[in-house]
């Protein structure tokens, strides 16, 4: 499936609507709950034994290992893109027994870039990326193991450093991976995860006719999750 340059924004908007719909029928969070200051103290097993992973998710995220492999015919002109990113996720989970089912959308501003390969006069920058995905997990009390898969989008810019001309193109593709989530206390879950993103082939005018890129990403991210 291929979408236009702004397809990712449209899909993310639909995901937000879906997340809101997922919460219909649940009791709304009180104003006091929404503005509470999360505790940082570690809770005992007894204190979190009654908690369920049900509710809306808000989570700041960091990725310290953004690696983009630029395959395709145009990949011979560019080194792979490497760097880090900062972003956030929003979602909704429902726990039934030990099974957790949810939907998540996230978005990251990227600080990943790369140079031309073998001295070629090019530079590439990953501007942003995000995903809209479902996840299925199994809770072992404090610890949850989950798998996740869905749609991915982003934007990549390629510049000819000799002429100063650049091309920015939207990216669309698919993502899959998994991770761990751990109850630190009643307010905070710690999480770490890995995701693979395979974007569709994309042409960039600055690389010349017939040269396309097939970006692939490996992401390791971590963060704090709060449920409401």
Protein Blocks (a to p, Z undefined) as FASTA:
>chain_A
ZZdfklmmmmmmmmmmmmmmmmgoiacddfklmmpccdfbdcdfklmmmpcceddddddd
ddfbbccddedjklmmpccdddddddddddddddehjbccdddddddddfbdcddeehia
cddddfbdcdddddddddehjaccdddddddddddddddfknopacdddddddddddddd
ddfblmbccddddddddddddddfknoghiacddddddddddddddZZ
